Amino acid sequence: MAKVSIYRHKRDGMLHLRFTNAGTHASRALNIKVSDSQWDGKKVIDHPRAQEMNLSLTSILTAAQLELLKVVNSMPTRFSHPSVLRDKVCDVIFPAGEVIAPSRRFIDIMQEFSDSHDRKSTRMVYNTTIGILSSYDPGATCETINGRWLTDFRQYLMRKGYSTNYRAIQERNIRAAFNYAIDNEYTTAYPFRKWKVEVGNARPRDITHEELRRIYAIGTWWSDIFTLQFLLMGINLIDLYQLTKSNYKRGRIQYARQKTGKWYDVKVQPIAAAILEKYPPSDHHLLGIFDKWSFEWFKKKYNHELQSLAMSVHMTSYVSRYSFASIADSIDIPPSTIARCLGHTEMDVKRVTLGYIHQQQKKVDEAQEKVIAFVFQ
């Protein structure tokens, strides 16, 4: 017999309409989230909005039960999958596709989205946006955020003095949370269909090949590490720090980038091999010098040394990556090949082309050799 009830999902605490028939079930999320202690199996308890939530749940469940009776009497439910019943019922009780009980604050949805990420640094990025929204419009919902709201929010950030790119980050974070809300059937609203995120011109973050030569000539541990980052096509500092002897085989360094998990395979050119030989490996690091420091302490000391240099840009470890890409572009290496060197994807490169691993790797090796030869020979 077909039935509909309300249950709490243990993973995320969201309440759902559950449709059951012939031993199988299908569900539709409602925009109510409660803890295990706030749900007794039938109603919300010990919650500041318990009465409001329970009135909404009763109304939704009653409407679903009445509509399910009509559906049962109009089709052979004995052979109807619960997903069919769910869709027919919800199309009627939520005529505009809404699956929302009392409107849930957008910042609560965004907090759930933030908490779903494993990386602390990613959560911090989204939590920054949540903090801004909490000051601007804490009661906003998916339904009240529209094009007008986004315009007003952008102007609010402008009045605060935030840069174009900083504003773009906040708008992209809001857009990502909307995509999460839609994927989880919390809403059907999407204000970004016609909204364009503005991106300004980033300040220069690359140095010239003459400046690179000057850094290489210094010959200290920190200038060697910066040069090595460049020679390894802008390897991220944490990835360089975490390399071990097992990552260096047959003249190549192979590793998975911590930020993305993407696999990198980089040829160690002679000048890079010479730097590696200066700092013999240990049991824990490919560059044994790293045994002296924790990563955070090393990063702080390293960037301090870089910033003592009189260069054309503000120096950080990331300048090596930008410099590799910019110099490669200046000597006419195609953008698609530069993207591969950096481990990025290029929309213009067809998926089938990327399948030719050996041809692709040869181009990357040749591009790397060309950039290094231009700088150091």
C-alpha positions in Angstrom: 0.0 0.0 0.0 1.3 3.4 -0.9 2.1 5.7 2.0 3.7 9.1 2.7 5.3 10.2 5.9 7.9 12.6 7.2 11.4 11.5 8.3 14.7 13.0 9.3 17.8 12.3 7.3 20.5 11.2 9.7 23.4 12.5 7.6 22.4 16.2 7.3 19.4 16.5 9.6 17.0 17.6 6.9 13.4 16.5 7.0 11.9 14.8 3.9 8.6 13.6 2.6 9.0 9.9 2.1 6.8 8.0 -0.3 6.7 4.2 0.1 5.2 1.5 -2.1 5.9 -2.2 -2.6 8.9 -2.2 -0.3 10.7 0.7 -2.0 10.7 4.4 -1.3 11.6 7.8 -2.7 11.9 11.2 -0.9 11.7 14.9 -1.4 13.6 17.3 0.8 11.9 19.9 2.8 13.7 23.0 3.9 13.7 22.2 7.6 16.8 21.0 9.4 16.8 19.8 13.0 19.2 17.9 15.2 18.5 14.4 16.4 17.4 15.6 19.8 14.9 18.0 18.2 13.0 15.3 16.3 10.9 12.6 18.1 10.0 10.7 14.9 6.8 12.6 14.2 7.3 16.2 15.2 9.8 18.9 16.0 10.6 19.4 19.7 12.8 21.6 21.8 13.3 24.1 19.0 12.6 27.9 19.1 10.5 27.5 16.0 8.9 24.2 16.8 5.3 25.3 16.7 5.8 27.1 13.4 7.6 24.1 11.9 5.1 21.6 13.1 2.2 23.6 11.7 3.9 23.7 8.3 4.8 20.0 8.4 1.2 19.1 9.3 -0.1 21.1 6.4 2.3 19.6 4.0 1.8 16.0 5.1 -2.0 16.4 5.0 -1.9 17.8 1.5 0.5 15.0 0.4 -1.8 12.3 1.9 -4.9 13.7 0.3 -3.2 14.0 -3.1 -1.7 10.5 -2.8 -5.2 9.1 -2.3 -6.2 10.7 -5.6 -3.2 9.4 -7.4 -3.7 5.9 -5.9 -7.3 5.8 -7.2 -6.2 7.0 -10.7 -3.4 4.6 -11.4 -2.2 1.0 -10.7 -0.1 1.9 -7.7 0.8 -1.7 -7.1 3.3 -1.4 -9.9 4.1 2.3 -9.5 7.5 3.2 -8.2 7.5 5.6 -5.3 9.4 8.2 -7.4 6.5 8.3 -9.8 4.1 8.8 -6.9 6.3 11.5 -5.4 6.6 13.5 -8.6 2.8 13.4 -9.2 2.0 14.4 -5.7 4.6 17.1 -5.4 3.7 18.6 -8.8 0.3 19.4 -7.2 1.2 20.4 -3.6 4.2 22.4 -4.8 2.8 23.8 -8.0 5.8 26.1 -8.7 8.3 23.4 -7.9 8.8 24.7 -4.4 9.8 22.2 -1.8 10.1 24.6 1.0 8.4 24.6 4.4 9.0 27.8 6.4 11.7 29.7 4.4 15.2 28.8 5.6 17.8 31.5 5.8 20.3 31.5 3.0 23.2 31.9 5.4 22.1 28.6 7.1 22.2 26.8 3.7 25.5 28.4 2.9 26.9 27.3 6.3 25.7 23.7 5.6 27.5 24.0 2.2 30.6 25.3 3.8 30.6 22.5 6.4 30.4 19.9 3.7 34.0 20.6 2.5 36.9 18.7 4.0 39.5 21.4 3.6 39.7 24.0 6.3 41.0 26.6 3.9 37.9 26.1 1.7 35.6 26.4 4.6 37.3 29.6 5.7 36.7 31.2 2.2 32.9 30.4 2.4 32.7 31.4 6.1 34.1 34.9 5.2 31.1 35.3 2.8 28.7 34.1 5.5 30.1 36.7 7.8 29.5 39.5 5.3 26.0 38.3 4.6 25.2 38.1 8.3 26.0 41.9 8.5 24.2 42.8 5.2 21.0 40.7 5.2 21.0 37.9 7.7 17.3 37.0 7.0 17.7 36.6 3.2 16.3 33.4 1.7 16.8 31.8 -1.7 13.6 33.4 -2.8 14.4 36.9 -1.7 17.8 36.9 -3.3 17.2 38.1 -6.9 18.9 40.4 -9.5 17.9 43.5 -7.6 19.3 42.1 -4.3 22.6 41.1 -6.0 22.9 44.7 -7.4 22.3 46.2 -4.0 24.8 43.7 -2.4 27.5 44.7 -4.9 26.9 48.4 -4.2 27.1 47.6 -0.5 30.6 46.0 -1.0 31.7 48.9 -3.1 30.7 51.3 -0.4 32.8 49.2 2.0 35.8 49.8 -0.3 36.3 46.2 -1.4 38.1 45.6 -4.7 36.4 44.3 -7.9 38.1 40.9 -7.5 37.2 40.6 -3.8 33.5 41.4 -4.7 33.7 38.7 -7.4 34.9 36.1 -4.9 31.8 36.8 -2.7 29.4 36.6 -5.6 30.9 33.4 -6.8 30.7 31.9 -3.3 27.0 32.9 -3.2 26.5 31.3 -6.6 28.2 28.1 -5.5 25.9 27.9 -2.4 22.8 28.4 -4.7 24.0 25.5 -6.9 24.3 23.4 -3.7 20.8 24.4 -2.7 19.3 23.4 -6.1 21.2 20.1 -6.1 19.7 19.3 -2.7 16.2 20.4 -3.8 16.1 23.2 -1.2 15.0 25.7 -3.9 14.3 26.2 -7.5 15.3 29.9 -7.5 18.5 30.8 -9.3 19.3 34.6 -9.6 22.5 34.0 -11.5 21.0 33.1 -14.9 21.4 36.7 -16.2 23.8 38.0 -13.6 27.4 38.5 -14.6 30.1 38.4 -12.0 32.5 41.3 -12.7 36.2 40.5 -12.6 38.8 43.3 -12.6 42.4 43.2 -13.8 44.6 41.5 -11.3 47.8 43.3 -10.2 50.9 41.9 -11.8 52.3 38.9 -10.0 55.1 37.9 -12.3 58.7 39.0 -12.6 61.0 39.3 -15.7 63.5 36.7 -16.8 66.3 39.2 -15.8 64.9 39.3 -12.2 64.8 35.5 -12.2 68.4 35.3 -13.1 69.3 37.7 -10.2 67.4 35.6 -7.7 69.1 32.4 -9.0 72.6 34.0 -8.7 72.0 34.8 -5.0 72.6 31.1 -4.2 71.0 31.0 -0.8 68.6 28.3 0.4 65.5 30.5 -0.2 66.6 31.8 -3.6 67.3 28.1 -4.6 63.8 27.1 -3.5 62.2 29.9 -5.4 64.2 29.0 -8.5 63.3 25.4 -8.1 59.6 26.3 -7.9 60.0 28.1 -11.2 62.0 25.2 -12.8 59.3 22.8 -11.7 56.7 24.9 -13.6 55.4 26.8 -10.6 55.0 24.0 -8.1 53.0 25.0 -5.1 55.1 25.5 -2.0 53.2 23.0 0.2 53.6 20.4 -2.6 57.3 21.0 -2.8 57.6 20.8 1.0 55.8 17.4 1.0 57.8 15.8 -1.7 59.8 12.7 -0.6 62.4 10.5 -2.4 59.5 8.3 -3.6 58.2 11.2 -5.7 61.5 11.5 -7.7 62.0 8.7 -10.2 63.8 8.3 -13.5 64.5 12.1 -13.8 60.9 13.1 -13.1 58.9 14.4 -10.1 55.5 12.9 -9.8 53.0 14.0 -7.2 49.3 14.8 -6.6 48.7 18.5 -5.9 47.3 19.0 -2.4 44.9 21.7 -3.4 43.1 19.8 -6.2 44.3 16.2 -6.1 45.4 16.5 -9.7 48.4 14.4 -10.7 51.5 16.1 -12.0 54.4 14.6 -13.9 57.3 17.1 -14.2 60.6 16.6 -15.9 63.6 17.6 -13.7 65.8 19.6 -16.0 69.6 19.7 -15.3 69.6 23.0 -13.5 66.8 21.8 -11.2 68.7 18.5 -10.6 71.7 20.6 -9.5 69.7 22.4 -6.9 68.2 19.2 -5.6 71.7 17.8 -5.2 72.6 20.7 -2.9 70.0 19.6 -0.4 70.2 15.8 -0.1 67.0 14.0 0.7 66.0 12.8 4.2 63.6 10.2 5.3 60.8 12.8 5.3 61.6 15.3 2.6 63.0 15.3 -0.9 64.9 18.4 0.1 66.4 17.5 3.5 66.7 21.1 4.5 62.9 21.1 5.2 63.5 18.8 8.2 64.5 21.9 10.2 61.1 23.5 10.1 57.4 22.9 10.2 55.7 24.0 7.0 54.0 27.1 8.6 57.3 28.3 10.1 59.2 27.6 6.8 56.5 29.4 4.7 56.7 32.5 6.9 60.5 32.7 6.9 60.6 32.0 3.2 58.2 34.7 2.2 59.9 37.1 4.6 63.2 36.5 2.7 61.5 36.9 -0.7 59.9 40.2 0.3 63.3 41.6 1.3 64.2 41.6 -2.5 63.7 44.8 -4.5 61.6 43.4 -7.3 59.0 44.8 -9.6 56.1 43.0 -7.7 55.3 42.0 -4.2 57.2 38.8 -3.8 55.6 35.6 -2.5 56.1 31.9 -3.4 53.3 32.1 -5.9 55.2 34.6 -8.1 57.2 31.7 -9.5 54.0 30.1 -11.0 52.8 33.3 -12.6 56.3 34.0 -13.9 56.5 30.7 -15.6 53.2 31.2 -17.3 54.0 34.8 -18.4 57.4 34.0 -19.7 56.1 31.0 -21.6 53.5 33.3 -23.2 56.1 35.9 -24.1 58.1 33.3 -26.1 55.0 32.2 -28.0 54.2 28.9 -26.3 50.5 28.3 -27.0 48.0 28.9 -24.1 46.8 25.3 -24.3 50.3 24.0 -23.6 50.8 26.6 -20.8 47.6 25.3 -19.3 48.9 21.8 -19.3 52.2 22.9 -17.8 50.3 24.4 -14.9 47.9 21.5 -14.6 44.9 23.6 -15.7 42.3 22.6 -18.2 41.7 24.6 -21.3 38.2 24.8 -22.7 39.5 25.0 -26.3 41.4 21.7 -25.9 39.1 18.8 -26.8 38.8 16.0 -24.4 40.0 13.5 -27.0 43.3 15.4 -27.5 44.0 15.2 -23.7 43.8 11.5 -24.0 47.1 11.3 -26.0 49.2 11.3 -22.8 52.6 10.8 -24.5 52.1 13.5 -27.1 50.8 15.9 -24.4 53.7 15.2 -22.1 56.3 15.7 -24.8 54.8 19.2 -25.5 54.9 20.0 -21.8 58.6 18.8 -21.5 59.5 20.9 -24.6 57.7 24.0 -23.3 59.5 23.6 -19.9 62.9 23.3 -21.6 62.2 26.3 -23.8 61.3 28.5 -20.9 64.3 27.5 -18.8 66.7 27.9 -21.8 65.3 31.4 -22.4 65.9 32.4 -18.8 69.2 30.8 -17.9 71.1 30.4 -21.2 
